[in-house]
Amino acid sequence: MRILTLTFLLGFITAFTQAQDRLTPENLWKLKRLYGEQVSPDGKQVIYSLSTYKLEEDKGTAHLYLTEPTGEQHTRLTDGTESVYDAQWRPDGKKIGYLSAKSGSMQLWEMNPDGSGRIQITFEEGGISNWHYAPNMMYISFTKEVKSETSLADKHEDLPKATGKVYDNLMFRHWTQWHDYHYSHVFIASYVPGSPVSGSVDIMDGEPYDSPLAPFGGGESITWSPDGSMLVYACKKKVGKDWAVSTNSDLYLYDLETRETTNLTAFNLGYDNEPVFSPDGKHLAWLSMARDGFESDKNQIRIMDMETRNHTSLSGDLDQSFGHPVWSKNGDRIWALSAINATYQVFELGLDNNGKRTRVKQLTSGVHNINSIQLAGDVLIGTKSSMSQPNELYRWSLKNGEERPISAVNQAMMVEMKMGKVEKRMIETTDGKEMLTWVIYPPNFDPEQKYPTLLYCQGGPQSAVSQFFSYRWNFQLMAAQGYIVVAPNRRGLPSFGQEWNDEISKDWGGQAMKDYLSAIDALAEEPFVDEDRLGAVGASYGGYSVYYLAGIHEGRFKTFISHCGLYNLESWYASTEELFFANWDIGGPYWENPQPKSYQLFSPHKLVANWDTPIMVIHNELDFRVPLNQGLEAFTTAQLLDIPSKLLYYPDEGHWVLKPQNGVLWHREFYDWLDEWLKP
């Protein structure tokens, strides 16, 4: 056990023996990563997870800590010999449950709130995930992989070393994995405190579907009713082609007494997810998108009366999306997160007895992202970050949103490193609108000097350039290398109303590209920007943007870097997996008659006759959203055109680069390339 005080953490600066005055790729991995906070049932204690990494070992460890809403004392509950995950309070507050692979597979364990008395309580073959206590403490729920289809190995048992797989439908691979004939199912098991869990029941028995929603859904997709008699889970009950072209997921209610499952949201055609019961169980709130096939539609908070099954949209008339709904104790309010002007804030929505909205109020403000919230008495507890600060724990008053930090896990290291100024600029676009653009300056910025400057192209394409602290596309790290960073919230990025968000769809190479050029042209007029040393960088749709800009930039840029970008829309359409995304944003398959305009007007490979600028291509083998052929086609093109070019390839990464040493290698090669072409 290790006990620290917040005052001690803040004063720990002198003990930081490897102090540096600027951010580097290596010390990004020395930063601790805080997440997974959980408030105790009485609201008096908070547990949270803290991941630390050892670069030389290429791995990390997830520790568990305990503190109070005041943050005066922080106690480490685990010793670092094993990683613990998904820690949750037992409803009576007397135990903390958590997942650990100590016994060989991921199982549920329990400990006392002081970290003592650890015992394993599940022994499920293959391990479990996404677990919850039932509020009445009579059951636990969890998910487990269940084999629901016959594999070639089952069919040909005399060929145990054969590696072939066979498929007769779509979704044969997804994001980073080939389909292995297994599905994630929800289980319920009897629970008696102090005893091993027994009698687990698969409430999706025989179904070829996943819950939580694949591939990124988690425990937020599953919730218990307050009396423990019902469980609601999110699932998209479609297979193959039907799954690939639709976002229509639903909420399913399982009644423990009757063992019957009911679809609660058959009326809605888009995503339904993150169900949360009101404290009295009379209402269910959840997140809902209206349009089938549009993964970035407005997220509304919907409310259902659980007796009448009548439902209404709590936020449908508001021009903003919401997430992470949290009920008040008496059910008269819901707090939720919403993006506004490229920041994430807490909003309060008042309710009447029928679940209809009576008011809406923005509770917090500032240049930051609030990333999670939970109720703890008369305050909200959650995490906050900015471009200059990784996640830390904070609390906010329910009355006026007054903010107070309750952790400082990276303070000692961060104060030793000089951060660059982050400036908000409003830049006029070619169609006369105002575009919020972040400009990040190098530490010790001197306006009398001229600096190489990077245009940052965001992915998504519907994902705000907000106040995130990234461990890959870290703006302060770019600035620390001596670059000014220009990060525009171009067309298609949320937090500026649904119209701005929707304007990217079927217009990838249109107004969004003009927005990018407006941003870099406006900054190039500044005397401290060296207009002869401009670069453009980005990933995913941002990587697509780099390839597209390479064909239309008319000499503005001196180099490009594209990470996992889309290069040829025809070959991409036929090799990606979630086709609802391609259908909505590109307009449909390339063989339709008439052919969607995206293939003729907006595919970067159509513009390669104009390519003449050095380019670095980064792509990963396990990226099935933007498959490897996209990067290989772009690199081959550059080579055949005798354009200076480099390919960085990872055989063991997906759409992102997640392993510590791979991450440092990525940054070293990234900056080596930029320095070669943008610095004297």
C-alpha positions as CSV (number, residue, x, y, z in Angstrom):
1,M,0.0,0.0,0.0
2,R,1.2,3.5,-0.8
3,I,-0.3,6.7,0.6
4,L,0.3,10.1,-1.0
5,T,-1.3,13.4,-0.3
6,L,-2.2,15.9,-3.1
7,T,0.1,18.5,-1.4
8,F,2.9,16.0,-1.6
9,L,2.2,15.3,-5.3
10,L,2.2,19.0,-6.1
11,G,5.5,19.5,-4.2
12,F,7.2,16.5,-5.8
13,I,8.9,18.5,-8.4
14,T,12.4,18.4,-6.9
15,A,12.4,14.6,-6.8
16,F,11.8,14.4,-10.6
17,T,15.3,13.3,-11.5
18,Q,14.9,13.2,-15.2
19,A,13.5,16.7,-15.6
20,Q,13.4,18.0,-19.1
21,D,12.4,21.4,-20.4
22,R,10.4,20.1,-23.3
23,L,8.1,17.3,-24.3
24,T,9.8,14.4,-26.2
25,P,8.5,11.1,-27.6
26,E,10.2,9.2,-24.8
27,N,8.8,11.2,-21.9
28,L,5.2,11.0,-23.4
29,W,5.4,7.4,-22.3
30,K,6.6,8.4,-18.8
31,L,3.3,10.2,-18.2
32,K,0.7,8.3,-16.1
33,R,-2.7,7.7,-17.7
34,L,-5.7,8.2,-15.4
35,Y,-9.1,6.7,-16.2
36,G,-11.9,4.5,-14.9
37,E,-12.9,6.5,-11.8
38,Q,-15.8,5.0,-9.8
39,V,-17.6,6.7,-6.8
40,S,-18.5,4.6,-3.8
41,P,-22.2,4.0,-3.0
42,D,-22.1,6.5,-0.2
43,G,-20.3,9.1,-2.3
44,K,-17.4,9.4,0.1
45,Q,-14.6,7.6,-1.8
46,V,-13.4,7.3,-5.3
47,I,-11.3,4.6,-7.0
48,Y,-9.4,5.2,-10.2
49,S,-7.0,3.4,-12.5
50,L,-3.5,4.6,-13.3
51,S,-1.5,3.0,-16.1
52,T,2.3,3.4,-16.1
53,Y,4.6,2.2,-18.9
54,K,8.1,0.8,-19.0
55,L,9.5,1.7,-22.5
56,E,12.4,-0.8,-22.2
57,E,9.9,-3.6,-21.5
58,D,7.4,-2.4,-24.1
59,K,4.5,-2.8,-21.7
60,G,2.4,-1.1,-19.1
61,T,0.8,-1.9,-15.8
62,A,-2.7,-0.7,-14.6
63,H,-2.7,0.2,-10.9
64,L,-5.7,0.9,-8.7
65,Y,-5.9,3.9,-6.4
66,L,-8.3,5.2,-3.7
67,T,-9.1,8.8,-2.8
68,E,-11.9,11.0,-1.5
69,P,-13.8,13.7,-3.4
70,T,-11.6,16.2,-1.7
71,G,-8.5,14.5,-3.1
72,E,-6.5,15.1,0.1
73,Q,-5.1,11.6,0.2
74,H,-4.4,9.0,-2.5
75,T,-3.8,5.3,-1.6
76,R,-2.4,2.8,-4.0
77,L,-4.4,-0.4,-3.5
78,T,-2.4,-2.7,-5.8
79,D,1.3,-3.5,-5.8
80,G,2.1,-3.4,-9.5
81,T,2.8,-7.1,-9.8
82,E,-0.3,-7.5,-12.0
83,S,-2.6,-5.2,-13.9
84,V,-6.2,-4.7,-12.6
85,Y,-9.0,-3.5,-14.8
86,D,-12.6,-2.4,-14.6
87,A,-12.7,-1.9,-10.9
88,Q,-16.2,-1.3,-9.4
89,W,-17.7,-0.9,-5.9
90,R,-20.0,-3.5,-4.6
91,P,-23.4,-1.9,-4.0
92,D,-23.0,-2.1,-0.2
93,G,-19.5,-0.4,-0.4
94,K,-17.8,-3.2,1.5
95,K,-15.9,-4.7,-1.4
96,I,-14.2,-3.6,-4.6
97,G,-14.6,-6.0,-7.6
98,Y,-12.0,-5.9,-10.4
99,L,-10.7,-8.0,-13.3
100,S,-7.3,-9.6,-13.3
101,A,-5.6,-12.2,-15.4
102,K,-3.5,-13.4,-12.4
103,S,-5.0,-16.9,-12.6
104,G,-4.3,-17.3,-16.4
105,S,-7.5,-15.7,-17.8
106,M,-9.4,-12.5,-17.1
107,Q,-11.6,-13.3,-14.0
108,L,-13.5,-11.3,-11.4
109,W,-11.8,-10.8,-8.1
110,E,-12.7,-8.9,-4.9
111,M,-10.8,-7.0,-2.3
112,N,-11.5,-4.9,0.7
113,P,-11.5,-1.1,0.2
114,D,-8.0,-1.0,1.8
115,G,-6.7,-3.5,-0.8
116,S,-6.5,-6.5,1.5
117,G,-8.4,-9.8,1.4
118,R,-8.2,-10.5,-2.4
119,I,-10.1,-13.5,-3.6
120,Q,-11.1,-14.8,-7.0
121,I,-14.8,-15.2,-7.5
122,T,-15.3,-16.3,-11.1
123,F,-13.8,-19.2,-12.8
124,E,-15.3,-19.0,-16.3
125,E,-13.5,-20.8,-19.1
126,G,-11.8,-18.3,-21.4
127,G,-12.3,-15.3,-19.0
128,I,-14.9,-12.6,-18.8
129,S,-15.3,-8.8,-19.4
130,N,-17.8,-6.0,-19.0
131,W,-19.1,-7.1,-15.6
132,H,-21.5,-5.5,-13.2
133,Y,-23.0,-6.2,-9.8
134,A,-26.8,-6.3,-9.7
135,P,-28.0,-3.6,-7.3
136,N,-29.6,-6.2,-5.0
137,M,-26.3,-8.1,-4.9
138,M,-28.0,-11.3,-5.8
139,Y,-26.4,-11.5,-9.3
140,I,-23.6,-10.4,-11.4
141,S,-23.6,-9.9,-15.2
142,F,-20.6,-10.2,-17.5
143,T,-19.8,-10.9,-21.1
144,K,-17.9,-13.8,-22.5
145,E,-16.9,-15.0,-25.9
146,V,-19.1,-17.9,-27.1
147,K,-18.4,-20.0,-30.2
148,S,-21.6,-19.9,-32.2
149,E,-20.5,-21.1,-35.6
150,T,-18.6,-24.0,-37.1
151,S,-15.0,-23.4,-38.1
152,L,-12.9,-25.3,-40.7
153,A,-10.9,-26.9,-37.8
154,D,-14.2,-28.4,-36.5
155,K,-15.1,-29.6,-40.0
156,H,-11.7,-31.1,-40.8
157,E,-10.4,-32.5,-37.5
158,D,-7.8,-34.6,-39.2
159,L,-6.0,-31.4,-40.3
160,P,-5.0,-29.8,-37.0
161,K,-2.2,-27.7,-38.5
162,A,-4.3,-26.2,-41.3
163,T,-4.7,-22.4,-40.9
164,G,-7.4,-21.7,-43.4
165,K,-10.7,-19.9,-42.6
166,V,-13.8,-19.9,-44.7
167,Y,-16.6,-17.3,-44.9
168,D,-19.8,-17.0,-46.8
169,N,-20.9,-13.5,-45.7
170,L,-19.5,-10.0,-44.9
171,M,-17.9,-8.9,-41.6
172,F,-15.3,-11.6,-42.0
173,R,-12.9,-9.1,-40.5
174,H,-13.4,-6.0,-38.4
175,W,-11.0,-3.2,-37.4
176,T,-8.1,-5.4,-36.3
177,Q,-9.4,-9.0,-36.2
178,W,-10.6,-11.7,-38.5
179,H,-13.9,-13.3,-37.5
180,D,-13.1,-16.3,-35.3
181,Y,-16.6,-17.8,-35.2
182,H,-17.1,-16.4,-31.6
183,Y,-19.5,-13.7,-30.4
184,S,-19.6,-11.7,-27.1
185,H,-22.7,-12.7,-25.1
186,V,-24.2,-11.4,-21.9
187,F,-24.3,-13.8,-19.0
188,I,-26.0,-13.6,-15.6
189,A,-24.8,-15.6,-12.6
190,S,-25.9,-16.0,-9.0
191,Y,-23.8,-14.1,-6.5
192,V,-23.4,-14.8,-2.8
193,P,-20.9,-12.5,-1.0
194,G,-17.7,-14.3,-0.1
195,S,-18.5,-17.3,-2.4
196,P,-17.5,-18.2,-5.9
197,V,-20.0,-17.2,-8.6
198,S,-22.1,-20.1,-9.9
199,G,-24.7,-21.1,-12.4
200,S,-24.0,-18.6,-15.2
201,V,-26.7,-18.3,-17.8
202,D,-26.1,-17.1,-21.4
203,I,-29.1,-14.8,-22.0
204,M,-28.2,-14.6,-25.7
205,D,-27.8,-18.4,-26.1
206,G,-27.5,-19.4,-29.7
207,E,-27.5,-15.9,-31.1
208,P,-24.8,-14.9,-33.7
209,Y,-24.6,-11.3,-32.3
210,D,-22.3,-9.3,-30.1
211,S,-23.1,-7.3,-26.9
212,P,-21.6,-4.8,-26.2
213,L,-21.6,-3.3,-29.7
214,A,-18.5,-4.4,-31.7
215,P,-15.8,-3.3,-31.8
216,F,-15.5,-0.6,-29.1
217,G,-18.5,-1.0,-26.9
218,G,-17.9,-1.6,-23.2
219,G,-19.7,-1.9,-19.9
220,E,-21.7,1.2,-20.6
221,S,-23.8,-0.9,-23.0
222,I,-25.3,-3.0,-20.2
223,T,-27.2,-1.9,-17.1
224,W,-29.3,-3.4,-14.3
225,S,-32.6,-2.1,-13.1
226,P,-32.4,-0.7,-9.5
227,D,-34.3,-3.7,-8.0
228,G,-32.1,-6.2,-9.9
229,S,-35.1,-7.8,-11.6
230,M,-34.2,-6.7,-15.2
231,L,-31.1,-6.1,-17.3
232,V,-30.9,-4.0,-20.4
233,Y,-28.2,-4.5,-23.0
234,A,-27.4,-2.9,-26.4
235,C,-27.0,-5.1,-29.4
236,K,-27.1,-4.9,-33.2
237,K,-29.0,-8.1,-34.0
238,K,-27.9,-8.4,-37.6
239,V,-25.3,-10.5,-39.4
240,G,-23.1,-10.3,-42.5
241,K,-24.2,-7.9,-45.2
242,D,-27.1,-6.6,-43.1
243,W,-24.7,-5.8,-40.2
244,A,-22.2,-4.1,-42.6
245,V,-24.6,-1.7,-44.1
246,S,-26.6,-0.7,-41.0
247,T,-26.1,1.1,-37.7
248,N,-29.5,0.0,-36.3
249,S,-28.7,-1.3,-32.9
250,D,-31.4,-1.6,-30.2
251,L,-31.8,-1.9,-26.4
252,Y,-33.0,-5.3,-25.2
253,L,-34.6,-5.9,-21.8
254,Y,-34.1,-9.3,-20.2
255,D,-36.6,-10.2,-17.4
256,L,-34.9,-12.5,-14.9
257,E,-38.2,-14.0,-13.7
258,T,-39.8,-14.8,-17.0
259,R,-36.4,-15.2,-18.9
260,E,-38.0,-13.3,-21.8
261,T,-36.2,-10.7,-23.9
262,T,-38.0,-7.6,-25.3
263,N,-36.8,-5.1,-27.8
264,L,-37.4,-1.7,-26.3
265,T,-36.3,0.5,-29.2
266,A,-37.6,-1.2,-32.4
267,F,-39.1,2.1,-33.4
268,N,-35.7,3.8,-33.9
269,L,-33.6,3.0,-37.0
270,G,-30.2,4.3,-35.9
271,Y,-27.9,3.6,-32.9
272,D,-29.3,3.0,-29.5
273,N,-26.8,2.6,-26.7
274,E,-25.7,3.5,-23.1
275,P,-28.9,2.7,-21.2
276,V,-29.2,4.1,-17.7
277,F,-32.1,3.6,-15.3
278,S,-33.4,6.4,-13.1
279,P,-32.8,5.7,-9.3
280,D,-36.5,4.6,-8.8
281,G,-36.4,2.4,-11.9
282,K,-39.4,4.2,-13.5
283,H,-37.5,5.6,-16.4
284,L,-34.7,4.6,-18.7
285,A,-32.4,7.1,-20.4
286,W,-30.2,6.3,-23.3
287,L,-28.3,7.7,-26.3
288,S,-30.0,7.5,-29.6
289,M,-29.2,8.4,-33.2
290,A,-32.2,8.7,-35.6
291,R,-30.7,8.0,-39.0
292,D,-29.7,4.4,-40.0
293,G,-26.3,4.2,-41.6
294,F,-24.9,7.5,-40.2
295,E,-22.5,6.7,-37.4
296,S,-21.9,10.4,-36.6
297,D,-25.5,11.5,-36.4
298,K,-26.7,13.7,-33.5
299,N,-26.7,11.7,-30.2
300,Q,-30.0,12.5,-28.5
301,I,-30.9,11.6,-24.9
302,R,-34.1,9.7,-25.0
303,I,-36.3,8.8,-22.0
304,M,-38.7,5.8,-21.7
305,D,-41.4,5.3,-19.1
306,M,-40.8,1.7,-18.1
307,E,-44.5,1.1,-17.2
308,T,-46.2,2.5,-20.3
309,R,-43.1,2.2,-22.6
310,N,-43.9,5.6,-23.9
311,H,-40.8,7.5,-24.9
312,T,-39.6,11.0,-25.8
313,S,-36.5,12.8,-26.8
314,L,-35.1,14.8,-24.0
315,S,-32.7,16.8,-26.3
316,G,-33.9,16.3,-29.9
317,D,-34.7,20.0,-30.4
318,L,-31.2,21.0,-29.2
319,D,-28.6,21.5,-31.9
320,Q,-25.9,19.4,-30.1
321,S,-25.0,15.8,-29.3
322,F,-24.8,14.4,-25.8
323,G,-23.0,11.6,-24.1
324,H,-22.5,9.9,-20.7
325,P,-25.9,10.6,-19.1
326,V,-26.0,10.6,-15.2
327,W,-29.2,10.7,-13.2
328,S,-29.7,12.8,-10.1
329,K,-30.7,10.9,-6.9
330,N,-34.4,11.9,-7.1
331,G,-34.6,11.6,-10.9
332,D,-35.4,15.2,-11.6
333,R,-32.2,16.0,-13.5
334,I,-29.7,14.4,-15.9
335,W,-26.2,15.6,-16.3
336,A,-24.4,14.8,-19.6
337,L,-21.4,15.8,-21.6
338,S,-21.7,17.7,-24.8
339,A,-19.2,19.2,-27.3
340,I,-19.5,22.9,-27.9
341,N,-17.1,25.0,-29.8
342,A,-14.4,22.3,-29.8
343,T,-14.5,21.7,-26.1
344,Y,-16.5,19.2,-24.0
345,Q,-18.6,20.6,-21.2
346,V,-21.2,19.4,-18.6
347,F,-24.8,20.2,-19.2
348,E,-27.7,19.9,-16.8
349,L,-31.2,18.9,-18.2
350,G,-34.1,19.3,-15.9
351,L,-37.1,16.8,-16.1
352,D,-40.7,16.7,-15.0
353,N,-42.5,13.7,-13.7
354,N,-43.2,12.5,-17.2
355,G,-39.6,12.6,-18.3
356,K,-39.9,15.8,-20.4
357,R,-37.3,18.5,-20.3
358,T,-38.0,21.6,-18.3
359,R,-34.7,23.4,-18.7
360,V,-31.2,23.1,-20.0
361,K,-28.1,24.7,-18.5
362,Q,-24.4,24.6,-19.3
363,L,-22.8,23.9,-16.0
364,T,-19.1,24.2,-16.9
365,S,-17.1,26.3,-19.3
366,G,-13.4,26.8,-20.2
367,V,-10.8,25.6,-22.7
368,H,-10.8,21.9,-21.8
369,N,-12.4,18.6,-22.4
370,I,-14.4,17.0,-19.6
371,N,-14.2,13.3,-20.5
372,S,-16.3,11.5,-17.9
373,I,-18.6,12.3,-14.9
374,Q,-20.1,10.6,-11.9
375,L,-22.4,11.8,-9.1
376,A,-20.8,12.0,-5.6
377,G,-23.3,13.8,-3.2
378,D,-23.5,17.4,-4.1
379,V,-20.6,17.3,-6.7
380,L,-19.7,15.6,-9.9
381,I,-16.5,13.7,-10.1
382,G,-14.8,13.1,-13.4
383,T,-11.7,13.6,-15.6
384,K,-10.5,16.6,-17.5
385,S,-7.8,17.2,-20.1
386,S,-6.5,19.8,-22.5
387,M,-3.9,20.0,-25.2
388,S,-1.4,20.9,-22.5
389,Q,-2.5,18.5,-19.7
390,P,-3.3,14.8,-19.6
391,N,-6.3,13.5,-17.8
392,E,-6.7,14.4,-14.1
393,L,-9.5,14.0,-11.6
394,Y,-11.7,17.0,-10.9
395,R,-14.9,17.8,-9.1
396,W,-17.6,20.3,-10.1
397,S,-20.2,21.8,-7.9
398,L,-23.8,21.0,-8.9
399,K,-24.8,24.5,-8.0
400,N,-22.5,26.6,-10.1
401,G,-20.0,24.3,-11.8
402,E,-17.2,25.5,-9.6
403,E,-14.1,23.4,-10.3
404,R,-11.5,21.8,-8.1
405,P,-8.7,19.4,-8.9
406,I,-8.5,16.2,-6.8
407,S,-5.5,14.6,-8.5
408,A,-2.1,15.7,-9.8
409,V,-0.6,12.4,-11.0
410,N,1.6,14.1,-13.7
411,Q,2.1,17.5,-12.0
412,A,5.8,16.9,-11.1
413,M,6.7,16.0,-14.7
414,M,4.5,18.5,-16.4
415,V,5.7,21.6,-14.6
416,E,9.3,20.7,-15.6
417,M,8.3,20.8,-19.3
418,K,7.6,24.1,-21.0
419,M,4.3,24.1,-22.9
420,G,3.5,26.2,-25.9
421,K,0.8,28.8,-26.0
422,V,-2.6,27.5,-27.3
423,E,-4.5,30.2,-29.2
424,K,-8.0,30.2,-30.5
425,R,-8.5,31.9,-33.8
426,M,-11.6,32.5,-35.9
427,I,-10.8,32.2,-39.6
428,E,-13.1,33.2,-42.4
429,T,-13.9,30.3,-44.9
430,T,-14.4,30.7,-48.6
431,D,-18.2,30.6,-48.1
432,G,-18.1,33.4,-45.6
433,K,-18.4,31.4,-42.3
434,E,-16.2,31.5,-39.2
435,M,-14.0,28.5,-38.5
436,L,-12.5,27.9,-35.0
437,T,-8.8,27.1,-35.5
438,W,-6.4,26.2,-32.7
439,V,-2.8,27.6,-33.2
440,I,-0.2,26.0,-31.0
441,Y,3.1,27.8,-30.6
442,P,6.5,26.5,-29.7
443,P,7.7,27.0,-26.1
444,N,9.7,30.2,-25.8
445,F,8.0,31.5,-29.0
446,D,9.7,34.6,-30.4
447,P,7.5,36.6,-32.8
448,E,10.6,38.0,-34.4
449,Q,11.6,34.6,-35.7
450,K,10.1,32.6,-38.6
451,Y,8.9,29.1,-37.8
452,P,8.2,26.0,-39.9
453,T,4.5,25.4,-39.7
454,L,2.3,22.2,-39.8
455,L,-1.3,22.0,-41.0
456,Y,-3.0,19.3,-38.9
457,C,-5.7,17.4,-40.7
458,Q,-8.2,15.7,-38.4
459,G,-9.6,12.2,-38.9
460,G,-13.1,11.0,-38.4
461,P,-14.2,12.7,-40.6
462,Q,-16.6,13.7,-37.9
463,S,-14.4,14.1,-34.8
464,A,-13.8,17.5,-33.3
465,V,-10.4,19.0,-32.9
466,S,-11.1,19.6,-29.3
467,Q,-8.9,19.9,-26.2
468,F,-7.7,16.3,-26.3
469,F,-4.3,15.2,-25.0
470,S,-3.1,12.7,-27.6
471,Y,-0.3,10.3,-27.2
472,R,0.2,10.1,-31.0
473,W,-1.0,13.4,-32.5
474,N,0.2,15.5,-29.6
475,F,0.2,19.2,-30.6
476,Q,2.5,20.2,-27.7
477,L,5.0,17.6,-28.8
478,M,4.9,19.0,-32.3
479,A,5.4,22.5,-30.9
480,A,8.3,21.3,-28.7
481,Q,10.1,20.2,-31.9
482,G,10.0,23.9,-33.1
483,Y,6.8,23.8,-35.2
484,I,3.8,26.0,-35.2
485,V,0.7,23.8,-35.4
486,V,-2.5,25.0,-37.2
487,A,-5.4,22.8,-36.3
488,P,-8.7,23.9,-37.9
489,N,-12.1,22.6,-37.1
490,R,-13.0,22.3,-40.8
491,R,-16.3,21.4,-42.2
492,G,-17.6,18.1,-40.8
493,L,-16.3,18.4,-37.3
494,P,-18.9,18.3,-34.5
495,S,-19.6,20.9,-31.7
496,F,-20.7,23.6,-34.1
497,G,-24.2,22.4,-34.9
498,Q,-25.5,19.5,-37.0
499,E,-25.4,21.5,-40.3
500,W,-21.7,22.1,-40.0
501,N,-21.2,18.4,-39.0
502,D,-23.2,17.0,-41.9
503,E,-21.6,19.1,-44.6
504,I,-18.6,16.7,-44.9
505,S,-20.8,13.8,-46.0
506,K,-20.5,13.1,-49.8
507,D,-18.3,16.2,-50.1
508,W,-14.9,14.9,-48.8
509,G,-12.8,16.8,-51.3
510,G,-15.0,19.9,-51.4
511,Q,-15.5,22.6,-48.8
512,A,-13.4,20.8,-46.2
513,M,-10.4,21.1,-48.4
514,K,-11.1,24.8,-49.0
515,D,-11.4,25.1,-45.2
516,Y,-7.9,23.6,-44.7
517,L,-6.4,25.9,-47.3
518,S,-8.1,28.9,-45.7
519,A,-6.6,28.1,-42.4
520,I,-3.0,27.6,-43.6
521,D,-3.2,30.6,-45.9
522,A,-4.4,32.9,-43.1
523,L,-1.5,31.8,-40.8
524,A,1.0,32.0,-43.7
525,E,0.4,35.8,-43.7
526,E,1.8,36.1,-40.2
527,P,5.4,37.4,-40.1
528,F,6.5,34.6,-37.8
529,V,5.3,31.8,-40.1
530,D,7.8,30.7,-42.8
531,E,5.6,30.3,-45.8
532,D,8.4,28.4,-47.5
533,R,8.4,25.7,-44.9
534,L,4.9,24.5,-44.6
535,G,3.9,20.8,-44.1
536,A,0.6,18.9,-43.8
537,V,0.0,15.9,-41.7
538,G,-2.9,13.7,-40.6
539,A,-4.4,10.2,-40.1
540,S,-7.4,8.3,-41.4
541,Y,-9.6,11.0,-43.1
542,G,-6.7,13.3,-42.1
543,G,-4.4,11.0,-44.1
544,Y,-6.9,11.1,-47.0
545,S,-6.8,14.9,-46.7
546,V,-3.0,14.8,-47.0
547,Y,-3.2,12.7,-50.2
548,Y,-5.9,15.0,-51.6
549,L,-4.0,18.2,-50.7
550,A,-0.9,16.8,-52.4
551,G,-2.9,17.0,-55.7
552,I,-4.3,20.5,-55.3
553,H,-2.0,22.6,-53.0
554,E,-0.3,24.5,-55.8
555,G,3.1,24.6,-54.2
556,R,2.0,25.7,-50.7
557,F,3.5,22.7,-48.9
558,K,7.0,21.4,-48.9
559,T,6.2,18.0,-47.4
560,F,3.4,15.6,-46.4
561,I,2.8,12.8,-43.9
562,S,-0.2,10.5,-44.2
563,H,-1.0,7.9,-41.6
564,C,-3.5,5.1,-42.6
565,G,-5.1,7.4,-45.1
566,L,-7.6,6.6,-47.8
567,Y,-6.0,6.9,-51.3
568,N,-8.2,5.1,-53.8
569,L,-11.9,5.3,-52.9
570,E,-12.8,2.4,-55.3
571,S,-10.3,-0.1,-53.9
572,W,-11.0,1.2,-50.4
573,Y,-14.8,0.6,-50.7
574,A,-14.3,-3.0,-51.8
575,S,-11.9,-3.8,-49.0
576,T,-13.2,-2.0,-45.9
577,E,-15.7,-3.6,-43.5
578,E,-18.3,-1.2,-42.0
579,L,-19.9,-0.3,-45.3
580,F,-22.6,1.9,-43.7
581,F,-19.8,4.4,-43.2
582,A,-18.7,4.3,-46.8
583,N,-22.3,4.3,-48.1
584,W,-23.2,7.4,-46.1
585,D,-20.1,9.5,-46.5
586,I,-19.0,8.4,-50.1
587,G,-22.5,8.0,-51.5
588,G,-22.6,4.2,-52.1
589,P,-20.7,1.6,-54.2
590,Y,-18.7,2.7,-57.2
591,W,-20.6,0.4,-59.6
592,E,-23.9,2.2,-59.1
593,N,-25.4,4.0,-62.1
594,P,-25.0,6.9,-61.9
595,Q,-21.8,6.5,-60.0
596,P,-21.6,8.6,-56.9
597,K,-19.6,11.8,-57.6
598,S,-17.1,11.0,-54.8
599,Y,-15.2,8.5,-57.0
600,Q,-14.6,10.9,-59.9
601,L,-14.2,14.2,-57.9
602,F,-12.8,13.2,-54.5
603,S,-10.5,10.2,-54.8
604,P,-6.9,11.3,-54.3
605,H,-5.5,8.8,-56.8
606,K,-7.3,10.8,-59.5
607,L,-5.0,13.7,-58.8
608,V,-1.6,12.1,-58.7
609,A,-0.6,13.8,-62.0
610,N,-0.2,16.9,-59.9
611,W,2.0,15.2,-57.2
612,D,5.4,16.7,-56.9
613,T,6.1,17.1,-53.1
614,P,8.0,14.8,-50.8
615,I,5.7,12.5,-48.9
616,M,5.9,10.0,-46.0
617,V,3.4,7.1,-45.9
618,I,2.6,5.3,-42.6
619,H,0.4,2.2,-42.7
620,N,-0.3,-0.8,-40.6
621,E,-1.1,-4.4,-41.5
622,L,-3.9,-4.9,-39.0
623,D,-5.9,-1.8,-40.2
624,F,-9.0,-3.3,-41.7
625,R,-11.0,0.0,-41.6
626,V,-8.4,1.6,-44.0
627,P,-6.6,-1.5,-45.3
628,L,-2.9,-1.7,-46.0
629,N,-3.4,-1.5,-49.8
630,Q,-4.3,2.2,-49.5
631,G,-0.8,3.1,-48.1
632,L,1.0,0.7,-50.5
633,E,-0.7,2.2,-53.5
634,A,0.2,5.7,-52.4
635,F,3.8,4.9,-51.7
636,T,4.2,3.0,-55.0
637,T,2.7,5.9,-56.9
638,A,5.2,8.4,-55.3
639,Q,8.1,6.0,-56.0
640,L,7.1,5.6,-59.7
641,L,6.8,9.4,-60.0
642,D,10.3,9.8,-58.6
643,I,9.0,11.8,-55.7
644,P,11.1,11.6,-52.5
645,S,9.1,9.3,-50.3
646,K,9.3,6.9,-47.4
647,L,7.1,4.1,-46.1
648,L,6.8,3.2,-42.4
649,Y,5.0,-0.1,-42.0
650,Y,3.9,-1.9,-38.9
651,P,2.9,-5.6,-39.2
652,D,1.4,-5.7,-35.6
653,E,-0.7,-2.5,-35.4
654,G,-4.2,-1.5,-36.5
655,H,-5.6,1.9,-37.3
656,W,-3.6,3.3,-34.4
657,V,-0.1,2.7,-33.0
658,L,-0.6,1.4,-29.4
659,K,2.6,-0.3,-28.4
660,P,5.1,1.8,-26.5
661,Q,8.2,1.2,-28.5
662,N,6.3,1.3,-31.8
663,G,4.9,4.7,-30.6
664,V,8.4,6.1,-30.0
665,L,9.6,4.8,-33.3
666,W,6.6,6.4,-35.0
667,H,7.5,9.8,-33.5
668,R,11.2,9.5,-34.3
669,E,10.6,8.7,-37.9
670,F,7.8,11.3,-38.1
671,Y,10.0,14.2,-36.9
672,D,13.1,12.9,-38.8
673,W,11.1,13.3,-42.0
674,L,9.7,16.7,-41.1
675,D,13.1,18.0,-40.0
676,E,14.6,16.8,-43.3
677,W,12.2,18.8,-45.4
678,L,11.2,21.7,-43.2
679,K,14.2,22.7,-41.3
680,P,17.4,24.3,-42.6
